[in-house]
Amino acid sequence: MKTELINGVSQGTLEIISRKVYDKQIAERILQNEFTAVGLCQGDVMSILVASDIAEKTSEVVVSEITGMCPQHMTCLGVFGDVTSVEESLAAIESRFNKK
């Protein structure tokens, strides 16, 4: 599982992500600058689903799939929230997948 944290996300990046987020309600929240950090997780579908569950159970974050060119394929997981919450969620995800 690959993870990345974007802290203090730029407006252009938020716009790109909002176009790729499957859940349009979350896309709207992204455009309203509701989140100060974005965590990105990339892996196979099973790992993405496990990471999503871990993220939400770890801290107060919102998760959504981020689609690629072909919308039926889940390519990435977005973890949205404040910096501390996103960092905590990514740390828990990394801990789980680094044990393997």
C-alpha positions as CSV (number, residue, x, y, z in Angstrom):
1,M,0.0,0.0,0.0
2,K,1.4,3.4,-1.1
3,T,0.3,6.4,0.9
4,E,0.9,10.1,0.6
5,L,-0.1,13.1,2.6
6,I,-0.9,16.5,1.1
7,N,-1.0,19.2,3.9
8,G,-2.5,22.6,3.0
9,V,-3.8,21.4,-0.3
10,S,-3.7,23.9,-3.2
11,Q,-6.9,25.0,-4.9
12,G,-5.8,23.5,-8.2
13,T,-5.2,20.1,-6.6
14,L,-8.5,20.3,-4.8
15,E,-10.3,20.9,-8.1
16,I,-8.5,17.9,-9.8
17,I,-9.4,15.7,-6.9
18,S,-13.0,16.9,-6.8
19,R,-13.5,15.9,-10.5
20,K,-12.2,12.4,-9.7
21,V,-14.1,11.8,-6.5
22,Y,-16.9,9.4,-7.1
23,D,-19.2,10.7,-4.3
24,K,-20.4,14.1,-5.5
25,Q,-21.4,15.2,-2.0
26,I,-17.8,14.8,-0.9
27,A,-16.6,16.5,-4.1
28,E,-18.7,19.5,-3.1
29,R,-17.2,19.6,0.4
30,I,-13.7,19.5,-1.2
31,L,-14.5,22.5,-3.4
32,Q,-15.8,24.4,-0.3
33,N,-12.4,24.0,1.3
34,E,-13.8,22.0,4.2
35,F,-10.6,19.8,4.5
36,T,-7.1,21.0,5.3
37,A,-5.4,17.7,4.4
38,V,-5.8,14.9,1.9
39,G,-4.3,11.4,2.3
40,L,-4.0,9.3,-0.8
41,C,-3.7,5.5,-0.7
42,Q,-3.0,3.3,-3.7
43,G,-3.2,-0.4,-3.8
44,D,-5.4,-3.3,-5.0
45,V,-9.1,-3.1,-4.5
46,M,-9.1,-5.3,-1.4
47,S,-6.4,-3.3,0.3
48,I,-8.2,0.0,-0.6
49,L,-11.4,-1.3,1.1
50,V,-9.4,-2.4,4.2
51,A,-7.6,1.0,4.3
52,S,-10.9,2.8,4.1
53,D,-12.3,1.0,7.1
54,I,-9.1,1.6,9.1
55,A,-9.1,5.3,8.3
56,E,-12.7,5.9,9.4
57,K,-12.2,3.8,12.6
58,T,-9.0,5.7,13.5
59,S,-10.1,9.3,13.4
60,E,-12.6,11.8,12.2
61,V,-12.0,11.6,8.5
62,V,-14.1,11.3,5.3
63,V,-13.1,8.7,2.8
64,S,-14.0,8.3,-0.9
65,E,-12.7,6.5,-3.9
66,I,-10.9,8.5,-6.5
67,T,-11.5,7.1,-10.0
68,G,-9.1,7.1,-12.9
69,M,-10.0,7.2,-16.6
70,C,-12.4,4.3,-16.4
71,P,-14.9,5.1,-13.5
72,Q,-15.7,1.5,-12.7
73,H,-12.1,1.0,-11.5
74,M,-11.2,2.1,-8.0
75,T,-7.6,3.4,-8.4
76,C,-7.1,5.4,-5.2
77,L,-8.6,6.1,-1.8
78,G,-8.9,9.7,-0.6
79,V,-8.8,10.4,3.1
80,F,-10.1,13.9,3.9
81,G,-10.0,15.9,7.1
82,D,-7.8,18.1,9.3
83,V,-4.1,17.4,9.2
84,T,-3.9,15.6,12.6
85,S,-6.8,13.2,11.7
86,V,-5.5,12.4,8.3
87,E,-2.0,11.8,9.6
88,E,-3.4,9.4,12.3
89,S,-5.4,7.5,9.7
90,L,-2.5,7.2,7.3
91,A,-0.2,6.0,10.2
92,A,-2.7,3.3,11.1
93,I,-3.0,2.2,7.5
94,E,0.8,2.1,7.1
95,S,1.1,0.2,10.3
96,R,-1.4,-2.4,9.2
97,F,0.1,-2.9,5.7
98,N,3.8,-2.8,6.8
99,K,3.2,-5.8,9.0
100,K,2.8,-8.1,6.0
